[in-house]
Amino acid sequence: MKNFRVAVLANLKKNAPHFEGMSEDQWDDLDSESTVLAIRDAIRSAGHEAEFLEADDTIMDTVRDYKPDICFNIAESHFGDSREAQIPAILEKLQIPYTGSKVLSLALTLDKPMTKRILAWHGLPTPEFQSFERVDEPLEEGMTFPLFVKPSREGTGMGISYESIVHNETELRKQIAFIIRRYKQTALVERFIEGREVTLGMVGNLIGPVARRIPLDENAHRIQAGLHFLPPMEVDLKPYLLTDGVYANRLKTALAADLDYLCPAPLDEDMVDELNWLAAAVFRVTGALDCARVDFRLDINDNLKPYILEINPLPGLSPVISDLVIEAAADGIEHAELVNMILNTALSRYGMV
């Protein structure tokens, strides 16, 4: 394979801006230097030239100076409703290829309520929901307790804790107020699905007629060719049910190295097939590219019916501890190989190989 000049674009946690009143978890979804250097070194190990560029206000100049053939993009950016789409928008303006989903998909999927509207319109199973811009908005008919409250545009479990599960109006209003005050954004409230939480990653791109729709005929062929499905992963939450209740921010950050990851998750073949299909459908209708991870809850009160929580088109790639990396390892794919699978998928999509 031809060797390429690759710029790794990311936002380091240590370089993030600080401001008065920022929450303590403000930059929990940003990357460590060790993660970014591991990605850079993985790309170098495949024979490519690679350097890390901080995806901040200097990026217009630094990326043009470096003159990459392609960028490996994991930049989250810092501010704005569509912050994950900012670096791809710059790269498209400069006509520089990059890995991962494009501007529209990244803007859409960062906004959880908007994503759920798309899923619901396509008839894909996602918990009933309502978004709140104000604390005193009335709860819509059909939204029954227990409910789950979280920020509309955050990742890494930010804003999610034991208090996110609310059982009455008082708890609901308190948690909505907390989200709006702390994260300066609308609160997403959805029906709480009691059950197991499973995540499933994919690398590749769909082959065939993959416009942003799914077949009207439920018995039609399920288009998922072109995607490499990684084994589903489940985090054993039993030791944390009384303290966290869900896969919360504290577990994803401070306790990430201490958790018991079940991968492959103990699921029967039919369930894995269903999750693969649903993940492919979400990938398709949101316009995702190259790689993504889809999170599910399996309803223990409805024969483990899977409900889609969200899609992450910029999944973490921290060695050892990121969900996608754990799933790849269970499939016999080491970190460097996973990174280069994503890179090669993008190179192929652009017709560069």
Secondary structure, 3 states (H helix, E strand, C coil): CCCCEEEEEECEHHHCCCCCCCCCCCCCCCECHHHHHHHHHHHHHCCCEEEEEECCCCHHHHHHHHCCCEEEECCCCCCCCCHHHHHHHHHHHHCCCECCCCHHHHHHHHCHHHHHHHHHHCCCCCCCEEEECCCCCCCCCCCCCCEEEEECCCCCCCCCCHHHEECCHHHHHHHHHHHHHHHCCCEEEEECCCEEEEEEEEEECCCCCCCCCCCCCCCCCCCCCCEEECCCEEECCHHHCCCCCCCCHHHHCCCHHHCCEECCCCCCHHHHHHHHHHHHHHHHHCCCCEEEEEEEEEECCCCCEEEEEEEECCCCCCCCCCHHHHHHHHCCCCHHHHHHHHHHHHHHHCCCC
